[in-house]
Amino acid sequence: MALTITAECINCDVCEPVCPNQAISMGPDFYQIDPARCTECVGHYDQPQCVELCPVQCIPVHPQHIEDRASLERKYRRLTAASSPCGA
């Protein structure tokens, strides 16, 4: 599953720096999450860090990007391999 940030976002700047996959960026009006990079912190943490820290609870599962844990783990491995110095 990828997460999404809803319009209730208050742009508090808490979520972006804690995302281990750099999936969160500022959108036109509020922060947004790139579903291709979001692993819900699988491979990094037990819980999604953005959800844990969000003061207004505006980060639900994206209904159009439902993934099981195995899919999230594969995405994590792909992302970390792409970011490694050797590309391995």
Secondary structure, DSSP 8 states (H G I E B T S, - for coil): --B---TT----S-HHHH-TT--EEE-SSSEEE-TTT--TTTTT-SS-HHHHH-TT----B-TT----HHHHHHHHHHHHHHHSTT--
